[in-house]
Amino acid sequence: MKIHKARAPMRIGFFGGGTDVSPYAEEHGGKVLNCTINLFVRCMLTPSSQPGITIRSLDLQEVSKLVSGREWDGKLSLPQAVLDAMPLLQSVRSEEMPGFKLTMFSDAPPGSGLGSSSALVVSMLKLLYAIASQSYDPHQLAELAYRIERVDLGIPGGRQDQYAAVFGGMCLYHFGQDRVIVEPVITEPTALLELESCLIIGYIGDRQLLTRHLMTDQVQRLVKGDTLRLHDETKAFVDEATRLLRQLRIADFGRLLHEAWEVKKAFSPYIAPPIVDEVYAMARQHGAWGGKITGAGGGGFMVFACPFDRRLDLERALTQAGVHVRPFSFVNHGVQSWSVEA
């Protein structure tokens, strides 16, 4: 009996976040710089003697089951939507193949701002393609993941998370009306190692309840024209950040994070609630060049850039403030799948 597994990495979004969201990306062209890290969403598929499909989330402690081959019984809407979108489910529903169990968990809590939802979708799609022995184009995989989240389920957001989970590494993503261009930023490891040595990430609290309201508010403000200039400024930071990174000017990269964060906060009043402002101000007082929320805002993880010799002092200060500091490293790969004999 074969057991199939897959994992997709989460990411830290550095510059350009929000410009990958419709309608800005299609009308003006979005641009985002992010890098994947060694926090993953993992899933495993095993055959079952029972007919149908059972989905189990270990971290959420939730179970969904396919009832009577047609309807789902459970609250795991995201993995349910992935299976609904794949032909494999039709085979199970028509009893052409035995049932199976899908088990999953994430290395970060929901609402982390690290792109965990998209990493889940991408890891599941990779797993299902591998089981069916089907090849795929990476861009098509990212677009299918985007469709499932943004169209089928109506979850607000952009495209950077799906593409990061598929391609991996430190990449500059160009989002246009008809295509997405993926541009790897660094080919040798020194810049990433140096940047990593100066970065700290910490979890400040769940933003899940704020996510939908926050993204909707940002889109509405863009449509009204209130934040178009801010989106343009946010996009302009990306090229400068890429240049600084390639030149190994990590301190300037960190200072640019601060400039971009000041612009990002103006997108919506929901991006930086008081706890975020308090943590950020404290980090700056303890030597941080700059930082930001790693996702759309409201909470989740924050990332800070600081001099190497100030790391421990800043980590201690963050911990005393109730921030859960999390070790991490960059990874240069996207989603992966494999199988083993049980």
Secondary structure as UniProt FT lines:
FT   STRAND          2..15
FT   TURN            17..20
FT   TURN            22..23
FT   HELIX           24..28
FT   STRAND          30..47
FT   STRAND          53..57
FT   TURN            58..61
FT   STRAND          62..67
FT   TURN            68..70
FT   STRAND          71..73
FT   HELIX           77..85
FT   HELIX           87..93
FT   TURN            94..95
FT   STRAND          100..106
FT   TURN            110..111
FT   HELIX           116..131
FT   TURN            132..133
FT   HELIX           138..146
FT   HELIX           147..152
FT   HELIX           160..167
FT   STRAND          170..175
FT   STRAND          180..184
FT   HELIX           190..197
FT   STRAND          199..205
FT   HELIX           208..223
FT   TURN            224..225
FT   HELIX           228..246
FT   TURN            247..248
FT   HELIX           250..264
FT   HELIX           265..267
FT   TURN            269..270
FT   HELIX           274..285
FT   TURN            286..287
FT   STRAND          290..293
FT   STRAND          300..305
FT   HELIX           308..310
FT   HELIX           311..320
FT   TURN            321..322
FT   STRAND          324..326
FT   STRAND          336..341
//
